[in-house]
Amino acid sequence: MLATVIAVGVAVGVTMAMGAPGHVAMFAVAAIAAGSFATFLPAVLNVERQMWGVVVVAASMGRIILILAVALSLERSNNVGDARTALWIGVLCGAAAAMIIEAVVSIRILASMDKSALIGATEPRPAAQA
């Protein structure tokens, strides 16, 4: 949630700093907010512990694709005019901020976990005898 709030702030700040009108900055907000729904996908799905990391990475990729798709549809369907570059730079900076925050938080969580919890704490299997 915090990553989304910061990403929206970055997107709006960059878009407005590049001289875009307010409605274009709101398009950037809409794109980042729409992409944030993919972030909650791992929490909603019932995923095995071994597949959790894969699902999180897939949700992260899905978020970026969703952000870009929403930004493209908003750009094409509305009168963005000369603020096209500001919209795209703002959206990309916001998405990058969300990715960086998510990566830092993931690394801190993984670093704080017990290594046996990460690998499942299974006993090694005896070698098969021929």
DRENFI-153922 format. One record per residue: x negated, y, z negated of N, C-alpha, C in turn; residue in one letter. Coordinates in steps of 0.2 Angstrom, whole numbers. Each point is the difference from the previous one (the first is absolute). Example, Ala and Ser with C-alpha at 12.3 -4.5 7.8 and 13.67 -1.06 7.14 Angstrom:
<node n_xx="-66" n_yy="-28" n_zz="-39" ca_xx="4" ca_yy="6" ca_zz="0" c_xx="-4" c_yy="6" c_zz="0" residuo="A"/>
<node n_xx="2" n_yy="5" n_zz="4" ca_xx="-4" ca_yy="6" ca_zz="-1" c_xx="4" c_yy="5" c_zz="-3" residuo="S"/>
***
This chain:
<node n_xx="-4" n_yy="-6" n_zz="0" ca_xx="4" ca_yy="6" ca_zz="0" c_xx="-4" c_yy="6" c_zz="0" residuo="M"/>
<node n_xx="-5" n_yy="0" n_zz="-4" ca_xx="-5" ca_yy="6" ca_zz="0" c_xx="-3" c_yy="1" c_zz="6" residuo="L"/>
<node n_xx="-2" n_yy="-5" n_zz="3" ca_xx="-4" ca_yy="0" ca_zz="7" c_xx="5" c_yy="3" c_zz="5" residuo="A"/>
<node n_xx="6" n_yy="-1" n_zz="0" ca_xx="5" ca_yy="3" ca_zz="5" c_xx="1" c_yy="7" c_zz="-2" residuo="T"/>
<node n_xx="0" n_yy="2" n_zz="-6" ca_xx="1" ca_yy="7" ca_zz="-2" c_xx="-6" c_yy="4" c_zz="3" residuo="V"/>
<node n_xx="-6" n_yy="-3" n_zz="-1" ca_xx="-6" ca_yy="4" ca_zz="2" c_xx="-1" c_yy="0" c_zz="7" residuo="I"/>
<node n_xx="2" n_yy="-6" n_zz="4" ca_xx="0" ca_yy="0" ca_zz="7" c_xx="5" c_yy="5" c_zz="3" residuo="A"/>
<node n_xx="6" n_yy="1" n_zz="-3" ca_xx="5" ca_yy="5" ca_zz="2" c_xx="-3" c_yy="7" c_zz="0" residuo="V"/>
<node n_xx="-3" n_yy="1" n_zz="-6" ca_xx="-4" ca_yy="7" ca_zz="-1" c_xx="-5" c_yy="1" c_zz="5" residuo="G"/>
<node n_xx="-4" n_yy="-5" n_zz="1" ca_xx="-6" ca_yy="1" ca_zz="5" c_xx="3" c_yy="1" c_zz="7" residuo="V"/>
<node n_xx="5" n_yy="-4" n_zz="2" ca_xx="3" ca_yy="1" ca_zz="6" c_xx="3" c_yy="7" c_zz="1" residuo="A"/>
<node n_xx="4" n_yy="2" n_zz="-5" ca_xx="3" ca_yy="7" ca_zz="1" c_xx="-5" c_yy="6" c_zz="-1" residuo="V"/>
<node n_xx="-5" n_yy="-1" n_zz="-4" ca_xx="-6" ca_yy="5" ca_zz="0" c_xx="-3" c_yy="1" c_zz="6" residuo="G"/>
<node n_xx="-2" n_yy="-6" n_zz="3" ca_xx="-4" ca_yy="0" ca_zz="6" c_xx="4" c_yy="3" c_zz="6" residuo="V"/>
<node n_xx="6" n_yy="-2" n_zz="0" ca_xx="5" ca_yy="2" ca_zz="6" c_xx="1" c_yy="8" c_zz="-1" residuo="T"/>
<node n_xx="1" n_yy="2" n_zz="-6" ca_xx="1" ca_yy="7" ca_zz="-1" c_xx="-6" c_yy="4" c_zz="1" residuo="M"/>
<node n_xx="-6" n_yy="-3" n_zz="-2" ca_xx="-6" ca_yy="4" ca_zz="1" c_xx="-2" c_yy="1" c_zz="7" residuo="A"/>
<node n_xx="3" n_yy="-5" n_zz="4" ca_xx="-2" ca_yy="1" ca_zz="8" c_xx="5" c_yy="4" c_zz="3" residuo="M"/>
<node n_xx="5" n_yy="4" n_zz="-4" ca_xx="4" ca_yy="5" ca_zz="3" c_xx="7" c_yy="-3" c_zz="3" residuo="G"/>
<node n_xx="2" n_yy="-6" n_zz="-2" ca_xx="6" ca_yy="-3" ca_zz="2" c_xx="6" c_yy="3" c_zz="-4" residuo="A"/>
<node n_xx="5" n_yy="1" n_zz="4" ca_xx="6" ca_yy="2" ca_zz="-4" c_xx="3" c_yy="-5" c_zz="-5" residuo="P"/>
<node n_xx="4" n_yy="2" n_zz="-4" ca_xx="3" ca_yy="-4" ca_zz="-6" c_xx="3" c_yy="-6" c_zz="2" residuo="G"/>
<node n_xx="4" n_yy="0" n_zz="6" ca_xx="3" ca_yy="-6" ca_zz="2" c_xx="-5" c_yy="-5" c_zz="2" residuo="H"/>
<node n_xx="-5" n_yy="2" n_zz="3" ca_xx="-5" ca_yy="-5" ca_zz="2" c_xx="-3" c_yy="-4" c_zz="-6" residuo="V"/>
<node n_xx="-2" n_yy="4" n_zz="-5" ca_xx="-2" ca_yy="-2" ca_zz="-6" c_xx="5" c_yy="-5" c_zz="-3" residuo="A"/>
<node n_xx="6" n_yy="1" n_zz="0" ca_xx="5" ca_yy="-5" ca_zz="-2" c_xx="0" c_yy="-6" c_zz="4" residuo="M"/>
<node n_xx="-2" n_yy="0" n_zz="6" ca_xx="0" ca_yy="-6" ca_zz="4" c_xx="-6" c_yy="-4" c_zz="-2" residuo="F"/>
<node n_xx="-5" n_yy="3" n_zz="-2" ca_xx="-6" ca_yy="-4" ca_zz="-3" c_xx="2" c_yy="-3" c_zz="-7" residuo="A"/>
<node n_xx="4" n_yy="4" n_zz="-4" ca_xx="3" ca_yy="-3" ca_zz="-6" c_xx="4" c_yy="-6" c_zz="1" residuo="V"/>
<node n_xx="4" n_yy="0" n_zz="5" ca_xx="5" ca_yy="-5" ca_zz="2" c_xx="-4" c_yy="-6" c_zz="2" residuo="A"/>
<node n_xx="-6" n_yy="1" n_zz="4" ca_xx="-4" ca_yy="-6" ca_zz="3" c_xx="-3" c_yy="-3" c_zz="-6" residuo="A"/>
<node n_xx="-3" n_yy="3" n_zz="-5" ca_xx="-4" ca_yy="-3" ca_zz="-5" c_xx="5" c_yy="-3" c_zz="-5" residuo="I"/>
<node n_xx="6" n_yy="3" n_zz="-1" ca_xx="5" ca_yy="-3" ca_zz="-5" c_xx="3" c_yy="-6" c_zz="3" residuo="A"/>
<node n_xx="1" n_yy="-1" n_zz="7" ca_xx="2" ca_yy="-6" ca_zz="3" c_xx="-5" c_yy="-5" c_zz="-1" residuo="A"/>
<node n_xx="-6" n_yy="1" n_zz="1" ca_xx="-5" ca_yy="-5" ca_zz="-1" c_xx="-1" c_yy="-2" c_zz="-7" residuo="G"/>
<node n_xx="2" n_yy="4" n_zz="-4" ca_xx="-1" ca_yy="-2" ca_zz="-7" c_xx="4" c_yy="-6" c_zz="-2" residuo="S"/>
<node n_xx="5" n_yy="-1" n_zz="4" ca_xx="5" ca_yy="-6" ca_zz="-2" c_xx="-4" c_yy="-7" c_zz="1" residuo="F"/>
<node n_xx="-5" n_yy="0" n_zz="5" ca_xx="-3" ca_yy="-6" ca_zz="1" c_xx="-5" c_yy="-2" c_zz="-6" residuo="A"/>
<node n_xx="-2" n_yy="5" n_zz="-4" ca_xx="-4" ca_yy="-1" ca_zz="-6" c_xx="4" c_yy="-4" c_zz="-5" residuo="T"/>
<node n_xx="6" n_yy="0" n_zz="0" ca_xx="4" ca_yy="-4" ca_zz="-5" c_xx="1" c_yy="-7" c_zz="2" residuo="F"/>
<node n_xx="-2" n_yy="-2" n_zz="6" ca_xx="2" ca_yy="-6" ca_zz="3" c_xx="-3" c_yy="-6" c_zz="-5" residuo="L"/>
<node n_xx="-7" n_yy="0" n_zz="-2" ca_xx="-2" ca_yy="-5" ca_zz="-4" c_xx="4" c_yy="-1" c_zz="-6" residuo="P"/>
<node n_xx="2" n_yy="5" n_zz="-3" ca_xx="4" ca_yy="0" ca_zz="-7" c_xx="6" c_yy="-3" c_zz="1" residuo="A"/>
<node n_xx="3" n_yy="0" n_zz="6" ca_xx="7" ca_yy="-2" ca_zz="1" c_xx="0" c_yy="-8" c_zz="2" residuo="V"/>
<node n_xx="-5" n_yy="-2" n_zz="4" ca_xx="-1" ca_yy="-7" ca_zz="2" c_xx="-2" c_yy="-4" c_zz="-5" residuo="L"/>
<node n_xx="2" n_yy="-6" n_zz="0" ca_xx="-2" ca_yy="-5" ca_zz="-5" c_xx="-6" c_yy="-4" c_zz="4" residuo="N"/>
<node n_xx="-6" n_yy="2" n_zz="-2" ca_xx="-6" ca_yy="-2" ca_zz="3" c_xx="-5" c_yy="-4" c_zz="-5" residuo="V"/>
<node n_xx="-3" n_yy="-5" n_zz="3" ca_xx="-4" ca_yy="-4" ca_zz="-4" c_xx="-6" c_yy="4" c_zz="-2" residuo="E"/>
<node n_xx="-3" n_yy="-2" n_zz="-6" ca_xx="-6" ca_yy="4" ca_zz="-2" c_xx="-6" c_yy="0" c_zz="5" residuo="R"/>
<node n_xx="-1" n_yy="-6" n_zz="3" ca_xx="-6" ca_yy="0" ca_zz="5" c_xx="2" c_yy="4" c_zz="6" residuo="Q"/>
<node n_xx="6" n_yy="2" n_zz="2" ca_xx="1" ca_yy="4" ca_zz="6" c_xx="2" c_yy="7" c_zz="-2" residuo="M"/>
<node n_xx="-1" n_yy="2" n_zz="-6" ca_xx="2" ca_yy="7" ca_zz="-2" c_xx="-5" c_yy="5" c_zz="4" residuo="W"/>
<node n_xx="-6" n_yy="-1" n_zz="0" ca_xx="-4" ca_yy="5" ca_zz="3" c_xx="1" c_yy="1" c_zz="8" residuo="G"/>
<node n_xx="2" n_yy="-6" n_zz="3" ca_xx="2" ca_yy="0" ca_zz="7" c_xx="6" c_yy="4" c_zz="1" residuo="V"/>
<node n_xx="5" n_yy="-1" n_zz="-4" ca_xx="6" ca_yy="4" ca_zz="0" c_xx="-1" c_yy="8" c_zz="-1" residuo="V"/>
<node n_xx="-4" n_yy="1" n_zz="-5" ca_xx="-2" ca_yy="7" ca_zz="-1" c_xx="-3" c_yy="4" c_zz="6" residuo="V"/>
<node n_xx="-5" n_yy="-4" n_zz="3" ca_xx="-3" ca_yy="3" ca_zz="6" c_xx="5" c_yy="0" c_zz="6" residuo="V"/>
<node n_xx="4" n_yy="-5" n_zz="1" ca_xx="5" ca_yy="1" ca_zz="5" c_xx="5" c_yy="6" c_zz="-1" residuo="A"/>
<node n_xx="2" n_yy="1" n_zz="-6" ca_xx="4" ca_yy="6" ca_zz="-2" c_xx="-4" c_yy="6" c_zz="1" residuo="A"/>
<node n_xx="-6" n_yy="0" n_zz="-1" ca_xx="-4" ca_yy="6" ca_zz="1" c_xx="0" c_yy="2" c_zz="8" residuo="S"/>
<node n_xx="-1" n_yy="-5" n_zz="4" ca_xx="0" ca_yy="1" ca_zz="7" c_xx="7" c_yy="1" c_zz="3" residuo="M"/>
<node n_xx="5" n_yy="-3" n_zz="-3" ca_xx="7" ca_yy="2" ca_zz="2" c_xx="1" c_yy="7" c_zz="-2" residuo="G"/>
<node n_xx="-2" n_yy="3" n_zz="-6" ca_xx="1" ca_yy="6" ca_zz="-1" c_xx="-3" c_yy="5" c_zz="5" residuo="R"/>
<node n_xx="-6" n_yy="-1" n_zz="2" ca_xx="-3" ca_yy="5" ca_zz="5" c_xx="4" c_yy="-1" c_zz="6" residuo="I"/>
<node n_xx="1" n_yy="-6" n_zz="3" ca_xx="4" ca_yy="0" ca_zz="6" c_xx="7" c_yy="3" c_zz="-1" residuo="I"/>
<node n_xx="3" n_yy="0" n_zz="-5" ca_xx="7" ca_yy="3" ca_zz="-1" c_xx="-1" c_yy="7" c_zz="0" residuo="L"/>
<node n_xx="-5" n_yy="3" n_zz="-4" ca_xx="-1" ca_yy="7" ca_zz="0" c_xx="-2" c_yy="3" c_zz="7" residuo="I"/>
<node n_xx="-4" n_yy="-4" n_zz="4" ca_xx="-1" ca_yy="3" ca_zz="7" c_xx="6" c_yy="-1" c_zz="4" residuo="L"/>
<node n_xx="4" n_yy="-5" n_zz="-1" ca_xx="6" ca_yy="-1" ca_zz="5" c_xx="5" c_yy="6" c_zz="-2" residuo="A"/>
<node n_xx="1" n_yy="1" n_zz="-6" ca_xx="5" ca_yy="6" ca_zz="-2" c_xx="-3" c_yy="6" c_zz="2" residuo="V"/>
<node n_xx="-6" n_yy="2" n_zz="-1" ca_xx="-3" ca_yy="6" ca_zz="3" c_xx="1" c_yy="1" c_zz="7" residuo="A"/>
<node n_xx="-1" n_yy="-6" n_zz="4" ca_xx="1" ca_yy="1" ca_zz="7" c_xx="7" c_yy="1" c_zz="2" residuo="L"/>
<node n_xx="4" n_yy="-3" n_zz="-3" ca_xx="8" ca_yy="1" ca_zz="1" c_xx="2" c_yy="7" c_zz="-2" residuo="S"/>
<node n_xx="-3" n_yy="2" n_zz="-5" ca_xx="2" ca_yy="7" ca_zz="-2" c_xx="-3" c_yy="5" c_zz="5" residuo="L"/>
<node n_xx="-6" n_yy="-1" n_zz="2" ca_xx="-3" ca_yy="4" ca_zz="5" c_xx="4" c_yy="1" c_zz="6" residuo="E"/>
<node n_xx="2" n_yy="-6" n_zz="3" ca_xx="3" ca_yy="-1" ca_zz="6" c_xx="7" c_yy="3" c_zz="0" residuo="R"/>
<node n_xx="4" n_yy="-1" n_zz="-5" ca_xx="7" ca_yy="1" ca_zz="-1" c_xx="1" c_yy="7" c_zz="-2" residuo="S"/>
<node n_xx="-5" n_yy="4" n_zz="-2" ca_xx="2" ca_yy="7" ca_zz="-3" c_xx="-5" c_yy="5" c_zz="3" residuo="N"/>
<node n_xx="2" n_yy="6" n_zz="-1" ca_xx="-4" ca_yy="5" ca_zz="3" c_xx="-6" c_yy="2" c_zz="-4" residuo="N"/>
<node n_xx="-6" n_yy="-4" n_zz="1" ca_xx="-6" ca_yy="2" ca_zz="-4" c_xx="-4" c_yy="5" c_zz="4" residuo="V"/>
<node n_xx="0" n_yy="1" n_zz="6" ca_xx="-3" ca_yy="5" ca_zz="4" c_xx="-8" c_yy="0" c_zz="-1" residuo="G"/>
<node n_xx="-2" n_yy="5" n_zz="-1" ca_xx="-8" ca_yy="1" ca_zz="-1" c_xx="-2" c_yy="-3" c_zz="-7" residuo="D"/>
<node n_xx="4" n_yy="-2" n_zz="-4" ca_xx="-2" ca_yy="-3" ca_zz="-6" c_xx="-1" c_yy="-7" c_zz="0" residuo="A"/>
<node n_xx="-1" n_yy="-3" n_zz="6" ca_xx="-1" ca_yy="-7" ca_zz="1" c_xx="-6" c_yy="-3" c_zz="-4" residuo="R"/>
<node n_xx="-6" n_yy="4" n_zz="1" ca_xx="-6" ca_yy="-2" ca_zz="-3" c_xx="0" c_yy="1" c_zz="-7" residuo="T"/>
<node n_xx="3" n_yy="5" n_zz="-3" ca_xx="1" ca_yy="1" ca_zz="-7" c_xx="4" c_yy="-6" c_zz="-3" residuo="A"/>
<node n_xx="5" n_yy="-2" n_zz="3" ca_xx="4" ca_yy="-6" ca_zz="-2" c_xx="-4" c_yy="-6" c_zz="-1" residuo="L"/>
<node n_xx="-4" n_yy="-2" n_zz="6" ca_xx="-3" ca_yy="-6" ca_zz="0" c_xx="-6" c_yy="0" c_zz="-5" residuo="W"/>
<node n_xx="-4" n_yy="6" n_zz="-1" ca_xx="-5" ca_yy="0" ca_zz="-4" c_xx="2" c_yy="0" c_zz="-7" residuo="I"/>
<node n_xx="6" n_yy="3" n_zz="-2" ca_xx="3" ca_yy="0" ca_zz="-7" c_xx="2" c_yy="-7" c_zz="-1" residuo="G"/>
<node n_xx="3" n_yy="-4" n_zz="4" ca_xx="2" ca_yy="-6" ca_zz="-1" c_xx="-6" c_yy="-5" c_zz="-1" residuo="V"/>
<node n_xx="-5" n_yy="0" n_zz="4" ca_xx="-5" ca_yy="-4" ca_zz="0" c_xx="-4" c_yy="1" c_zz="-7" residuo="L"/>
<node n_xx="-1" n_yy="7" n_zz="-2" ca_xx="-3" ca_yy="1" ca_zz="-6" c_xx="4" c_yy="-2" c_zz="-6" residuo="C"/>
<node n_xx="6" n_yy="0" n_zz="0" ca_xx="4" ca_yy="-3" ca_zz="-5" c_xx="0" c_yy="-7" c_zz="-1" residuo="G"/>
<node n_xx="0" n_yy="-3" n_zz="6" ca_xx="0" ca_yy="-8" ca_zz="0" c_xx="-7" c_yy="-2" c_zz="-2" residuo="A"/>
<node n_xx="-6" n_yy="4" n_zz="1" ca_xx="-6" ca_yy="-2" ca_zz="-2" c_xx="-1" c_yy="1" c_zz="-7" residuo="A"/>
<node n_xx="3" n_yy="5" n_zz="-3" ca_xx="0" ca_yy="1" ca_zz="-7" c_xx="4" c_yy="-5" c_zz="-4" residuo="A"/>
<node n_xx="5" n_yy="-3" n_zz="3" ca_xx="4" ca_yy="-5" ca_zz="-3" c_xx="-5" c_yy="-7" c_zz="0" residuo="A"/>
<node n_xx="-3" n_yy="-1" n_zz="5" ca_xx="-4" ca_yy="-6" ca_zz="1" c_xx="-6" c_yy="0" c_zz="-5" residuo="M"/>
<node n_xx="-3" n_yy="6" n_zz="0" ca_xx="-6" ca_yy="1" ca_zz="-5" c_xx="2" c_yy="-1" c_zz="-7" residuo="I"/>
<node n_xx="6" n_yy="3" n_zz="-2" ca_xx="2" ca_yy="-1" ca_zz="-7" c_xx="2" c_yy="-7" c_zz="-1" residuo="I"/>
<node n_xx="3" n_yy="-4" n_zz="4" ca_xx="2" ca_yy="-7" ca_zz="0" c_xx="-6" c_yy="-4" c_zz="-1" residuo="E"/>
<node n_xx="-5" n_yy="1" n_zz="4" ca_xx="-6" ca_yy="-4" ca_zz="0" c_xx="-4" c_yy="1" c_zz="-7" residuo="A"/>
<node n_xx="0" n_yy="6" n_zz="-2" ca_xx="-4" ca_yy="2" ca_zz="-7" c_xx="4" c_yy="-4" c_zz="-5" residuo="V"/>
<node n_xx="7" n_yy="1" n_zz="0" ca_xx="4" ca_yy="-4" ca_zz="-6" c_xx="-1" c_yy="-7" c_zz="1" residuo="V"/>
<node n_xx="0" n_yy="-3" n_zz="6" ca_xx="-1" ca_yy="-7" ca_zz="1" c_xx="-6" c_yy="-3" c_zz="-3" residuo="S"/>
<node n_xx="-6" n_yy="4" n_zz="2" ca_xx="-6" ca_yy="-2" ca_zz="-3" c_xx="-1" c_yy="0" c_zz="-7" residuo="I"/>
<node n_xx="3" n_yy="5" n_zz="-3" ca_xx="0" ca_yy="1" ca_zz="-8" c_xx="4" c_yy="-6" c_zz="-3" residuo="R"/>
<node n_xx="6" n_yy="-2" n_zz="3" ca_xx="4" ca_yy="-5" ca_zz="-3" c_xx="-4" c_yy="-7" c_zz="1" residuo="I"/>
<node n_xx="-3" n_yy="-1" n_zz="6" ca_xx="-4" ca_yy="-6" ca_zz="1" c_xx="-6" c_yy="0" c_zz="-5" residuo="L"/>
<node n_xx="-3" n_yy="5" n_zz="-1" ca_xx="-6" ca_yy="0" ca_zz="-4" c_xx="2" c_yy="-1" c_zz="-7" residuo="A"/>
<node n_xx="5" n_yy="2" n_zz="-2" ca_xx="2" ca_yy="-1" ca_zz="-7" c_xx="3" c_yy="-7" c_zz="-2" residuo="S"/>
<node n_xx="2" n_yy="-4" n_zz="6" ca_xx="2" ca_yy="-7" ca_zz="-1" c_xx="-5" c_yy="-5" c_zz="-2" residuo="M"/>
<node n_xx="2" n_yy="-5" n_zz="-3" ca_xx="-5" ca_yy="-5" ca_zz="-2" c_xx="-1" c_yy="-4" c_zz="7" residuo="D"/>
<node n_xx="-6" n_yy="-2" n_zz="1" ca_xx="-1" ca_yy="-3" ca_zz="7" c_xx="3" c_yy="-7" c_zz="0" residuo="K"/>
<node n_xx="1" n_yy="-3" n_zz="-6" ca_xx="3" ca_yy="-7" ca_zz="1" c_xx="8" c_yy="1" c_zz="1" residuo="S"/>
<node n_xx="3" n_yy="6" n_zz="-1" ca_xx="7" ca_yy="1" ca_zz="2" c_xx="0" c_yy="1" c_zz="7" residuo="A"/>
<node n_xx="-5" n_yy="3" n_zz="3" ca_xx="0" ca_yy="1" ca_zz="7" c_xx="0" c_yy="-6" c_zz="5" residuo="L"/>
<node n_xx="-4" n_yy="-5" n_zz="-3" ca_xx="-1" ca_yy="-6" ca_zz="4" c_xx="4" c_yy="-6" c_zz="-2" residuo="I"/>
<node n_xx="5" n_yy="2" n_zz="-5" ca_xx="5" ca_yy="-5" ca_zz="-2" c_xx="-3" c_yy="-5" c_zz="-5" residuo="G"/>
<node n_xx="-6" n_yy="1" n_zz="-3" ca_xx="-2" ca_yy="-4" ca_zz="-5" c_xx="1" c_yy="-8" c_zz="1" residuo="A"/>
<node n_xx="-1" n_yy="-2" n_zz="5" ca_xx="0" ca_yy="-7" ca_zz="2" c_xx="-6" c_yy="-4" c_zz="-2" residuo="T"/>
<node n_xx="0" n_yy="-6" n_zz="-2" ca_xx="-6" ca_yy="-4" ca_zz="-1" c_xx="-2" c_yy="-2" c_zz="7" residuo="E"/>
<node n_xx="-7" n_yy="-1" n_zz="1" ca_xx="-3" ca_yy="-2" ca_zz="6" c_xx="3" c_yy="-7" c_zz="1" residuo="P"/>
<node n_xx="1" n_yy="-2" n_zz="6" ca_xx="2" ca_yy="-7" ca_zz="2" c_xx="-6" c_yy="-4" c_zz="1" residuo="R"/>
<node n_xx="0" n_yy="-7" n_zz="-2" ca_xx="-5" ca_yy="-4" ca_zz="0" c_xx="-1" c_yy="-2" c_zz="8" residuo="P"/>
<node n_xx="-7" n_yy="-1" n_zz="2" ca_xx="-1" ca_yy="-1" ca_zz="6" c_xx="3" c_yy="-7" c_zz="2" residuo="A"/>
<node n_xx="2" n_yy="-1" n_zz="6" ca_xx="3" ca_yy="-6" ca_zz="3" c_xx="-6" c_yy="-5" c_zz="1" residuo="A"/>
<node n_xx="1" n_yy="-6" n_zz="-3" ca_xx="-5" ca_yy="-5" ca_zz="1" c_xx="2" c_yy="-5" c_zz="6" residuo="Q"/>
<node n_xx="-5" n_yy="-1" n_zz="4" ca_xx="1" ca_yy="-4" ca_zz="6" c_xx="0" c_yy="-7" c_zz="-1" residuo="A"/>
***
